[in-house]
Amino acid sequence: MSTVFSKNLFNKLNKTDSCPLQLLKQDGDWTKQNFWAVVTFLRHHSRSLEILQLFGMWKNIEKSRINELNYNKTIRVLVEDDLIEEA
């Protein structure tokens, strides 16, 4: 992950009115490492409900991301955060 990009991204995420969906749209795409770093950020800031929509947008940018590994990882994150219905 680029240090400049990650610092800039996390500064944007730390703003109280930040919207990860909007940030992804503005950036155009994120690498796998950046995406999962944002997921971790959201979890640590009690914003896990935003993960499912973010995953939906991210996987639709690049169709190769529609795979069992990414779905399983997303489901696992949601289940670990007691979002069983969403998972």
Backbone as XML, in Angstrom:
<?xml version="1.0"?>
<chain id="A" units="angstrom">
  <residue number="1" name="MET">
    <atom name="N" x="0.858" y="-1.164" z="0.000"/>
    <atom name="CA" x="0.000" y="0.000" z="0.000"/>
    <atom name="C" x="0.906" y="1.229" z="0.000"/>
  </residue>
  <residue number="2" name="SER">
    <atom name="N" x="0.625" y="2.158" z="-0.891"/>
    <atom name="CA" x="1.379" y="3.394" z="-0.955"/>
    <atom name="C" x="1.175" y="4.176" z="0.334"/>
  </residue>
  <residue number="3" name="THR">
    <atom name="N" x="2.271" y="4.600" z="0.936"/>
    <atom name="CA" x="2.184" y="5.335" z="2.199"/>
    <atom name="C" x="1.432" y="6.636" z="2.025"/>
  </residue>
  <residue number="4" name="VAL">
    <atom name="N" x="1.697" y="7.356" z="0.927"/>
    <atom name="CA" x="1.008" y="8.628" z="0.680"/>
    <atom name="C" x="-0.485" y="8.382" z="0.484"/>
  </residue>
  <residue number="5" name="PHE">
    <atom name="N" x="-0.823" y="7.380" z="-0.329"/>
    <atom name="CA" x="-2.235" y="7.085" z="-0.562"/>
    <atom name="C" x="-2.910" y="6.665" z="0.726"/>
  </residue>
  <residue number="6" name="SER">
    <atom name="N" x="-2.302" y="5.778" z="1.477"/>
    <atom name="CA" x="-2.936" y="5.289" z="2.697"/>
    <atom name="C" x="-3.098" y="6.398" z="3.724"/>
  </residue>
  <residue number="7" name="LYS">
    <atom name="N" x="-2.106" y="7.267" z="3.854"/>
    <atom name="CA" x="-2.207" y="8.378" z="4.787"/>
    <atom name="C" x="-3.348" y="9.308" z="4.380"/>
  </residue>
  <residue number="8" name="ASN">
    <atom name="N" x="-3.421" y="9.618" z="3.103"/>
    <atom name="CA" x="-4.468" y="10.478" z="2.570"/>
    <atom name="C" x="-5.838" y="9.836" z="2.758"/>
  </residue>
  <residue number="9" name="LEU">
    <atom name="N" x="-5.940" y="8.554" z="2.454"/>
    <atom name="CA" x="-7.197" y="7.831" z="2.593"/>
    <atom name="C" x="-7.652" y="7.796" z="4.047"/>
  </residue>
  <residue number="10" name="PHE">
    <atom name="N" x="-6.756" y="7.481" z="4.958"/>
    <atom name="CA" x="-7.136" y="7.393" z="6.362"/>
    <atom name="C" x="-7.430" y="8.760" z="6.972"/>
  </residue>
  <residue number="11" name="ASN">
    <atom name="N" x="-6.774" y="9.797" z="6.474"/>
    <atom name="CA" x="-7.139" y="11.148" z="6.910"/>
    <atom name="C" x="-8.574" y="11.467" z="6.494"/>
  </residue>
  <residue number="12" name="LYS">
    <atom name="N" x="-8.932" y="11.076" z="5.285"/>
    <atom name="CA" x="-10.301" y="11.303" z="4.806"/>
    <atom name="C" x="-11.299" y="10.479" z="5.621"/>
  </residue>
  <residue number="13" name="LEU">
    <atom name="N" x="-10.953" y="9.229" z="5.910"/>
    <atom name="CA" x="-11.847" y="8.355" z="6.669"/>
    <atom name="C" x="-12.052" y="8.843" z="8.097"/>
  </residue>
  <residue number="14" name="ASN">
    <atom name="N" x="-11.059" y="9.487" z="8.662"/>
    <atom name="CA" x="-11.129" y="9.963" z="10.043"/>
    <atom name="C" x="-12.055" y="11.154" z="10.233"/>
  </residue>
  <residue number="15" name="LYS">
    <atom name="N" x="-12.444" y="11.785" z="9.148"/>
    <atom name="CA" x="-13.382" y="12.902" z="9.265"/>
    <atom name="C" x="-14.731" y="12.367" z="9.705"/>
  </residue>
  <residue number="16" name="THR">
    <atom name="N" x="-15.432" y="13.101" z="10.548"/>
    <atom name="CA" x="-16.683" y="12.615" z="11.136"/>
    <atom name="C" x="-17.765" y="12.339" z="10.098"/>
  </residue>
  <residue number="17" name="ASP">
    <atom name="N" x="-17.738" y="13.036" z="8.981"/>
    <atom name="CA" x="-18.779" y="12.843" z="7.971"/>
    <atom name="C" x="-18.286" y="12.024" z="6.776"/>
  </residue>
  <residue number="18" name="SER">
    <atom name="N" x="-17.212" y="11.262" z="6.974"/>
    <atom name="CA" x="-16.634" y="10.511" z="5.866"/>
    <atom name="C" x="-17.580" y="9.419" z="5.376"/>
  </residue>
  <residue number="19" name="CYS">
    <atom name="N" x="-17.533" y="9.192" z="4.086"/>
    <atom name="CA" x="-18.333" y="8.143" z="3.464"/>
    <atom name="C" x="-17.406" y="7.294" z="2.599"/>
  </residue>
  <residue number="20" name="PRO">
    <atom name="N" x="-17.101" y="6.067" z="3.036"/>
    <atom name="CA" x="-16.197" y="5.212" z="2.266"/>
    <atom name="C" x="-16.675" y="4.967" z="0.835"/>
  </residue>
  <residue number="21" name="LEU">
    <atom name="N" x="-17.983" y="4.876" z="0.634"/>
    <atom name="CA" x="-18.506" y="4.686" z="-0.722"/>
    <atom name="C" x="-18.137" y="5.866" z="-1.609"/>
  </residue>
  <residue number="22" name="GLN">
    <atom name="N" x="-18.283" y="7.056" z="-1.087"/>
    <atom name="CA" x="-17.942" y="8.259" z="-1.847"/>
    <atom name="C" x="-16.439" y="8.335" z="-2.106"/>
  </residue>
  <residue number="23" name="LEU">
    <atom name="N" x="-15.647" y="7.956" z="-1.102"/>
    <atom name="CA" x="-14.193" y="7.976" z="-1.276"/>
    <atom name="C" x="-13.756" y="6.986" z="-2.356"/>
  </residue>
  <residue number="24" name="LEU">
    <atom name="N" x="-14.348" y="5.806" z="-2.360"/>
    <atom name="CA" x="-14.025" y="4.812" z="-3.382"/>
    <atom name="C" x="-14.429" y="5.330" z="-4.757"/>
  </residue>
  <residue number="25" name="LYS">
    <atom name="N" x="-15.578" y="5.939" z="-4.837"/>
    <atom name="CA" x="-16.044" y="6.498" z="-6.109"/>
    <atom name="C" x="-15.078" y="7.583" z="-6.590"/>
  </residue>
  <residue number="26" name="GLN">
    <atom name="N" x="-14.642" y="8.449" z="-5.685"/>
    <atom name="CA" x="-13.710" y="9.523" z="-6.045"/>
    <atom name="C" x="-12.356" y="8.972" z="-6.490"/>
  </residue>
  <residue number="27" name="ASP">
    <atom name="N" x="-11.873" y="7.946" z="-5.786"/>
    <atom name="CA" x="-10.560" y="7.370" z="-6.100"/>
    <atom name="C" x="-10.610" y="6.486" z="-7.337"/>
  </residue>
  <residue number="28" name="GLY">
    <atom name="N" x="-11.772" y="5.997" z="-7.691"/>
    <atom name="CA" x="-11.925" y="5.151" z="-8.870"/>
    <atom name="C" x="-11.740" y="3.674" z="-8.575"/>
  </residue>
  <residue number="29" name="ASP">
    <atom name="N" x="-10.819" y="3.343" z="-7.693"/>
    <atom name="CA" x="-10.587" y="1.950" z="-7.318"/>
    <atom name="C" x="-9.568" y="1.928" z="-6.190"/>
  </residue>
  <residue number="30" name="TRP">
    <atom name="N" x="-9.520" y="0.807" z="-5.480"/>
    <atom name="CA" x="-8.514" y="0.570" z="-4.460"/>
    <atom name="C" x="-7.936" y="-0.813" z="-4.697"/>
  </residue>
  <residue number="31" name="THR">
    <atom name="N" x="-6.691" y="-0.978" z="-4.340"/>
    <atom name="CA" x="-6.091" y="-2.307" z="-4.388"/>
    <atom name="C" x="-6.759" y="-3.182" z="-3.329"/>
  </residue>
  <residue number="32" name="LYS">
    <atom name="N" x="-6.506" y="-4.456" z="-3.428"/>
    <atom name="CA" x="-7.030" y="-5.387" z="-2.429"/>
    <atom name="C" x="-6.536" y="-5.007" z="-1.037"/>
  </residue>
  <residue number="33" name="GLN">
    <atom name="N" x="-5.271" y="-4.663" z="-0.929"/>
    <atom name="CA" x="-4.698" y="-4.302" z="0.368"/>
    <atom name="C" x="-5.366" y="-3.044" z="0.929"/>
  </residue>
  <residue number="34" name="ASN">
    <atom name="N" x="-5.596" y="-2.061" z="0.086"/>
    <atom name="CA" x="-6.252" y="-0.832" z="0.533"/>
    <atom name="C" x="-7.692" y="-1.099" z="0.953"/>
  </residue>
  <residue number="35" name="PHE">
    <atom name="N" x="-8.397" y="-1.905" z="0.169"/>
    <atom name="CA" x="-9.787" y="-2.217" z="0.502"/>
    <atom name="C" x="-9.880" y="-2.874" z="1.874"/>
  </residue>
  <residue number="36" name="TRP">
    <atom name="N" x="-9.066" y="-3.910" z="2.110"/>
    <atom name="CA" x="-9.147" y="-4.618" z="3.390"/>
    <atom name="C" x="-8.637" y="-3.766" z="4.539"/>
  </residue>
  <residue number="37" name="ALA">
    <atom name="N" x="-7.734" y="-2.827" z="4.257"/>
    <atom name="CA" x="-7.303" y="-1.886" z="5.289"/>
    <atom name="C" x="-8.464" y="-0.972" z="5.679"/>
  </residue>
  <residue number="38" name="VAL">
    <atom name="N" x="-9.254" y="-0.552" z="4.699"/>
    <atom name="CA" x="-10.430" y="0.276" z="4.991"/>
    <atom name="C" x="-11.450" y="-0.537" z="5.782"/>
  </residue>
  <residue number="39" name="VAL">
    <atom name="N" x="-11.638" y="-1.800" z="5.431"/>
    <atom name="CA" x="-12.552" y="-2.665" z="6.177"/>
    <atom name="C" x="-12.103" y="-2.743" z="7.637"/>
  </residue>
  <residue number="40" name="THR">
    <atom name="N" x="-10.821" y="-2.938" z="7.861"/>
    <atom name="CA" x="-10.291" y="-2.987" z="9.225"/>
    <atom name="C" x="-10.543" y="-1.662" z="9.944"/>
  </residue>
  <residue number="41" name="PHE">
    <atom name="N" x="-10.304" y="-0.559" z="9.252"/>
    <atom name="CA" x="-10.566" y="0.759" z="9.827"/>
    <atom name="C" x="-12.034" y="0.879" z="10.248"/>
  </residue>
  <residue number="42" name="LEU">
    <atom name="N" x="-12.940" y="0.492" z="9.368"/>
    <atom name="CA" x="-14.369" y="0.594" z="9.669"/>
    <atom name="C" x="-14.733" y="-0.260" z="10.878"/>
  </residue>
  <residue number="43" name="ARG">
    <atom name="N" x="-14.183" y="-1.453" z="10.953"/>
    <atom name="CA" x="-14.461" y="-2.327" z="12.102"/>
    <atom name="C" x="-13.986" y="-1.697" z="13.400"/>
  </residue>
  <residue number="44" name="HIS">
    <atom name="N" x="-12.803" y="-1.151" z="13.390"/>
    <atom name="CA" x="-12.229" y="-0.569" z="14.607"/>
    <atom name="C" x="-12.947" y="0.713" z="15.036"/>
  </residue>
  <residue number="45" name="HIS">
    <atom name="N" x="-13.702" y="1.287" z="14.124"/>
    <atom name="CA" x="-14.433" y="2.508" z="14.440"/>
    <atom name="C" x="-15.942" y="2.251" z="14.515"/>
  </residue>
  <residue number="46" name="SER">
    <atom name="N" x="-16.302" y="0.999" z="14.773"/>
    <atom name="CA" x="-17.710" y="0.602" z="14.945"/>
    <atom name="C" x="-18.586" y="1.019" z="13.768"/>
  </residue>
  <residue number="47" name="ARG">
    <atom name="N" x="-18.045" y="0.831" z="12.563"/>
    <atom name="CA" x="-18.775" y="1.195" z="11.355"/>
    <atom name="C" x="-18.925" y="-0.020" z="10.427"/>
  </residue>
  <residue number="48" name="SER">
    <atom name="N" x="-19.063" y="-1.188" z="11.022"/>
    <atom name="CA" x="-19.118" y="-2.426" z="10.247"/>
    <atom name="C" x="-20.316" y="-2.506" z="9.311"/>
  </residue>
  <residue number="49" name="LEU">
    <atom name="N" x="-21.381" y="-1.806" z="9.625"/>
    <atom name="CA" x="-22.555" y="-1.835" z="8.748"/>
    <atom name="C" x="-22.252" y="-1.283" z="7.356"/>
  </residue>
  <residue number="50" name="GLU">
    <atom name="N" x="-21.205" y="-0.508" z="7.234"/>
    <atom name="CA" x="-20.843" y="0.086" z="5.940"/>
    <atom name="C" x="-20.062" y="-0.883" z="5.049"/>
  </residue>
  <residue number="51" name="ILE">
    <atom name="N" x="-19.591" y="-1.968" z="5.616"/>
    <atom name="CA" x="-18.718" y="-2.888" z="4.885"/>
    <atom name="C" x="-19.424" y="-3.578" z="3.725"/>
  </residue>
  <residue number="52" name="LEU">
    <atom name="N" x="-20.637" y="-4.022" z="3.919"/>
    <atom name="CA" x="-21.327" y="-4.776" z="2.868"/>
    <atom name="C" x="-21.539" y="-3.935" z="1.614"/>
  </residue>
  <residue number="53" name="GLN">
    <atom name="N" x="-22.005" y="-2.714" z="1.759"/>
    <atom name="CA" x="-22.198" y="-1.844" z="0.599"/>
    <atom name="C" x="-20.861" y="-1.519" z="-0.062"/>
  </residue>
  <residue number="54" name="LEU">
    <atom name="N" x="-19.843" y="-1.291" z="0.748"/>
    <atom name="CA" x="-18.524" y="-0.990" z="0.210"/>
    <atom name="C" x="-17.989" y="-2.181" z="-0.582"/>
  </residue>
  <residue number="55" name="PHE">
    <atom name="N" x="-18.161" y="-3.373" z="-0.045"/>
    <atom name="CA" x="-17.727" y="-4.574" z="-0.758"/>
    <atom name="C" x="-18.467" y="-4.698" z="-2.086"/>
  </residue>
  <residue number="56" name="GLY">
    <atom name="N" x="-19.765" y="-4.433" z="-2.077"/>
    <atom name="CA" x="-20.545" y="-4.515" z="-3.308"/>
    <atom name="C" x="-20.014" y="-3.589" z="-4.386"/>
  </residue>
  <residue number="57" name="MET">
    <atom name="N" x="-19.701" y="-2.374" z="-4.012"/>
    <atom name="CA" x="-19.180" y="-1.417" z="-4.989"/>
    <atom name="C" x="-17.787" y="-1.823" z="-5.461"/>
  </residue>
  <residue number="58" name="TRP">
    <atom name="N" x="-16.919" y="-2.212" z="-4.518"/>
    <atom name="CA" x="-15.544" y="-2.560" z="-4.855"/>
    <atom name="C" x="-15.468" y="-3.761" z="-5.788"/>
  </residue>
  <residue number="59" name="LYS">
    <atom name="N" x="-16.276" y="-4.792" z="-5.521"/>
    <atom name="CA" x="-16.217" y="-5.993" z="-6.366"/>
    <atom name="C" x="-16.783" y="-5.733" z="-7.750"/>
  </residue>
  <residue number="60" name="ASN">
    <atom name="N" x="-17.697" y="-4.779" z="-7.868"/>
    <atom name="CA" x="-18.270" y="-4.475" z="-9.175"/>
    <atom name="C" x="-17.346" y="-3.638" z="-10.045"/>
  </residue>
  <residue number="61" name="ILE">
    <atom name="N" x="-16.358" y="-3.001" z="-9.454"/>
    <atom name="CA" x="-15.371" y="-2.246" z="-10.231"/>
    <atom name="C" x="-14.503" y="-3.202" z="-11.033"/>
  </residue>
  <residue number="62" name="GLU">
    <atom name="N" x="-14.144" y="-4.306" z="-10.415"/>
    <atom name="CA" x="-13.286" y="-5.311" z="-11.056"/>
    <atom name="C" x="-13.940" y="-6.676" z="-10.849"/>
  </residue>
  <residue number="63" name="LYS">
    <atom name="N" x="-14.494" y="-7.229" z="-11.910"/>
    <atom name="CA" x="-15.287" y="-8.472" z="-11.806"/>
    <atom name="C" x="-14.489" y="-9.662" z="-11.277"/>
  </residue>
  <residue number="64" name="SER">
    <atom name="N" x="-13.162" y="-9.649" z="-11.405"/>
    <atom name="CA" x="-12.375" y="-10.781" z="-10.893"/>
    <atom name="C" x="-12.421" y="-10.848" z="-9.365"/>
  </residue>
  <residue number="65" name="ARG">
    <atom name="N" x="-12.895" y="-9.785" z="-8.730"/>
    <atom name="CA" x="-13.024" y="-9.782" z="-7.269"/>
    <atom name="C" x="-14.249" y="-10.557" z="-6.802"/>
  </residue>
  <residue number="66" name="ILE">
    <atom name="N" x="-15.095" y="-10.922" z="-7.730"/>
    <atom name="CA" x="-16.270" y="-11.727" z="-7.391"/>
    <atom name="C" x="-15.790" y="-13.173" z="-7.311"/>
  </residue>
  <residue number="67" name="ASN">
    <atom name="N" x="-15.329" y="-13.537" z="-6.126"/>
    <atom name="CA" x="-14.804" y="-14.883" z="-5.941"/>
    <atom name="C" x="-15.079" y="-15.348" z="-4.516"/>
  </residue>
  <residue number="68" name="GLU">
    <atom name="N" x="-14.927" y="-16.631" z="-4.337"/>
    <atom name="CA" x="-15.238" y="-17.256" z="-3.052"/>
    <atom name="C" x="-14.406" y="-16.680" z="-1.909"/>
  </residue>
  <residue number="69" name="LEU">
    <atom name="N" x="-13.141" y="-16.418" z="-2.146"/>
    <atom name="CA" x="-12.265" y="-15.905" z="-1.094"/>
    <atom name="C" x="-12.762" y="-14.557" z="-0.567"/>
  </residue>
  <residue number="70" name="ASN">
    <atom name="N" x="-13.070" y="-13.626" z="-1.454"/>
    <atom name="CA" x="-13.537" y="-12.310" z="-1.025"/>
    <atom name="C" x="-14.897" y="-12.379" z="-0.344"/>
  </residue>
  <residue number="71" name="TYR">
    <atom name="N" x="-15.790" y="-13.220" z="-0.864"/>
    <atom name="CA" x="-17.094" y="-13.372" z="-0.213"/>
    <atom name="C" x="-16.941" y="-13.982" z="1.173"/>
  </residue>
  <residue number="72" name="ASN">
    <atom name="N" x="-16.128" y="-15.015" z="1.286"/>
    <atom name="CA" x="-15.922" y="-15.659" z="2.591"/>
    <atom name="C" x="-15.310" y="-14.708" z="3.599"/>
  </residue>
  <residue number="73" name="LYS">
    <atom name="N" x="-14.347" y="-13.931" z="3.157"/>
    <atom name="CA" x="-13.686" y="-12.986" z="4.055"/>
    <atom name="C" x="-14.681" y="-11.921" z="4.527"/>
  </residue>
  <residue number="74" name="THR">
    <atom name="N" x="-15.509" y="-11.430" z="3.625"/>
    <atom name="CA" x="-16.516" y="-10.427" z="3.982"/>
    <atom name="C" x="-17.546" y="-11.008" z="4.938"/>
  </residue>
  <residue number="75" name="ILE">
    <atom name="N" x="-18.009" y="-12.202" z="4.666"/>
    <atom name="CA" x="-18.976" y="-12.859" z="5.540"/>
    <atom name="C" x="-18.377" y="-13.069" z="6.925"/>
  </residue>
  <residue number="76" name="ARG">
    <atom name="N" x="-17.136" y="-13.517" z="6.978"/>
    <atom name="CA" x="-16.458" y="-13.751" z="8.258"/>
    <atom name="C" x="-16.383" y="-12.453" z="9.080"/>
  </residue>
  <residue number="77" name="VAL">
    <atom name="N" x="-16.028" y="-11.348" z="8.421"/>
    <atom name="CA" x="-15.940" y="-10.056" z="9.110"/>
    <atom name="C" x="-17.300" y="-9.676" z="9.691"/>
  </residue>
  <residue number="78" name="LEU">
    <atom name="N" x="-18.347" y="-9.826" z="8.906"/>
    <atom name="CA" x="-19.685" y="-9.457" z="9.372"/>
    <atom name="C" x="-20.133" y="-10.348" z="10.530"/>
  </residue>
  <residue number="79" name="VAL">
    <atom name="N" x="-19.894" y="-11.636" z="10.429"/>
    <atom name="CA" x="-20.272" y="-12.568" z="11.498"/>
    <atom name="C" x="-19.503" y="-12.247" z="12.778"/>
  </residue>
  <residue number="80" name="GLU">
    <atom name="N" x="-18.217" y="-11.973" z="12.659"/>
    <atom name="CA" x="-17.411" y="-11.642" z="13.839"/>
    <atom name="C" x="-17.919" y="-10.377" z="14.531"/>
  </residue>
  <residue number="81" name="ASP">
    <atom name="N" x="-18.578" y="-9.516" z="13.775"/>
    <atom name="CA" x="-19.116" y="-8.274" z="14.344"/>
    <atom name="C" x="-20.610" y="-8.410" z="14.654"/>
  </residue>
  <residue number="82" name="ASP">
    <atom name="N" x="-21.078" y="-9.644" z="14.776"/>
    <atom name="CA" x="-22.470" y="-9.942" z="15.111"/>
    <atom name="C" x="-23.478" y="-9.365" z="14.139"/>
  </residue>
  <residue number="83" name="LEU">
    <atom name="N" x="-23.125" y="-9.306" z="12.873"/>
    <atom name="CA" x="-24.028" y="-8.857" z="11.820"/>
    <atom name="C" x="-24.446" y="-10.069" z="10.985"/>
  </residue>
  <residue number="84" name="ILE">
    <atom name="N" x="-25.029" y="-11.033" z="11.683"/>
    <atom name="CA" x="-25.374" y="-12.316" z="11.082"/>
    <atom name="C" x="-26.362" y="-12.149" z="9.921"/>
  </residue>
  <residue number="85" name="GLU">
    <atom name="N" x="-27.362" y="-11.352" z="10.115"/>
    <atom name="CA" x="-28.379" y="-11.159" z="9.083"/>
    <atom name="C" x="-27.774" y="-10.547" z="7.828"/>
  </residue>
  <residue number="86" name="GLU">
    <atom name="N" x="-26.876" y="-9.576" z="7.999"/>
    <atom name="CA" x="-26.237" y="-8.956" z="6.872"/>
    <atom name="C" x="-25.309" y="-9.940" z="6.148"/>
  </residue>
  <residue number="87" name="ALA">
    <atom name="N" x="-24.670" y="-10.795" z="6.918"/>
    <atom name="CA" x="-23.755" y="-11.788" z="6.343"/>
    <atom name="C" x="-24.536" y="-12.766" z="5.491"/>
  </residue>
</chain>
